[in-house]
């Protein structure tokens, strides 16, 4: 069951990275206008998510990748807050944007748990 939790997380994180390329305009709008190079940041974060997801799947790099994913999730939390504060800019219900905030902590807990699986 633990391995399943590990690979489910890794696949979800990998797919999240891929969506940065498929839905780049959405992710670009998720950041405030004053942030420079927003599309570039979207692509870089997508690459990071893909690389970290692959690292999480590999036993040799799992522990470091898990910590880096947790740090990444903390670093992108302000974007989630921004989105919740301006829900009219998105085609997502406002309640979903607010529910996403505590979900971020669940994801951090999850990845810190599964990174320890051998």
C-alpha positions in Angstrom: 0.0 0.0 0.0 2.9 2.4 0.8 4.4 1.8 -2.7 1.0 2.6 -4.2 0.9 5.9 -2.3 4.4 6.7 -3.4 3.7 6.1 -7.1 0.3 7.8 -7.0 1.9 11.0 -5.6 4.8 10.8 -8.1 2.4 10.3 -11.1 0.2 13.2 -9.9 3.2 15.4 -9.5 4.5 14.4 -12.9 1.1 15.2 -14.5 1.0 18.5 -12.7 4.4 19.3 -14.4 3.1 18.3 -17.8 0.0 20.6 -17.4 2.4 23.6 -17.1 3.1 23.1 -20.8 -0.4 22.2 -21.9 -2.2 24.9 -19.9 0.6 27.5 -19.7 -1.8 30.5 -20.1 -3.7 29.4 -17.0 -0.6 29.0 -14.9 0.8 32.4 -16.1 -2.5 34.1 -15.0 -2.1 32.4 -11.6 0.8 34.8 -10.8 0.4 38.5 -10.2 1.1 40.8 -13.1 4.1 42.3 -11.4 6.0 39.0 -11.5 8.5 39.2 -14.3 9.0 36.5 -16.9 5.8 34.6 -15.9 5.7 32.2 -18.8 9.3 31.3 -18.3 8.6 30.7 -14.6 5.7 28.4 -15.6 7.9 26.3 -17.9 10.7 26.1 -15.4 8.4 25.0 -12.6 6.8 22.4 -14.9 10.3 21.0 -15.7 11.1 21.0 -12.0 7.9 19.1 -11.2 8.6 16.5 -13.8 12.2 16.0 -12.8 11.3 15.8 -9.1 8.5 13.3 -9.7 11.0 11.1 -11.6 13.5 11.5 -8.7 10.8 10.5 -6.3 10.2 7.3 -8.2 13.9 6.3 -8.1 15.0 4.7 -4.9 18.4 6.3 -5.0 17.1 9.9 -5.2 13.7 9.4 -3.4 14.6 11.0 -0.1 16.2 14.1 -1.6 13.5 14.5 -4.2 10.8 14.3 -1.5 12.4 17.0 0.6 12.8 19.2 -2.6 9.2 18.6 -3.5 8.1 19.7 0.0 10.2 22.9 -0.3 8.8 23.5 -3.8 5.2 23.1 -2.4 6.0 25.7 0.3 7.5 28.1 -2.2 4.5 28.0 -4.5 2.0 28.4 -1.7 1.8 32.2 -2.2 0.6 31.7 -5.7 -2.3 29.5 -4.3 -3.1 32.3 -1.8 -3.1 34.8 -4.6 -5.5 32.7 -6.7 -7.9 32.3 -3.8 -7.9 36.1 -3.3 -8.8 36.8 -6.9 -11.1 33.9 -7.9 -12.9 36.0 -10.6 -9.7 35.7 -12.7 -10.2 31.9 -13.1 -12.7 29.5 -14.4 -12.6 27.6 -11.1 -15.1 28.0 -8.3 -13.8 30.2 -5.5 -14.4 27.5 -2.9 -12.1 25.1 -4.8 -9.3 27.7 -4.7 -9.8 28.1 -0.9 -10.0 24.3 -0.4 -6.7 24.0 -2.3 -4.9 25.9 0.5 -5.1 23.2 3.2 -4.6 20.5 0.5 -1.1 21.9 0.0 -0.3 20.9 3.6 -1.7 17.4 3.0 0.6 17.1 -0.1 3.6 18.2 1.9 2.8 15.6 4.6 2.2 13.0 2.0 5.5 13.5 0.1 7.5 13.6 3.3 6.0 10.2 4.3 6.5 8.5 0.9 10.0 9.7 0.5 11.1 7.3 3.3 9.8 4.2 1.4 12.6 1.8 0.3 
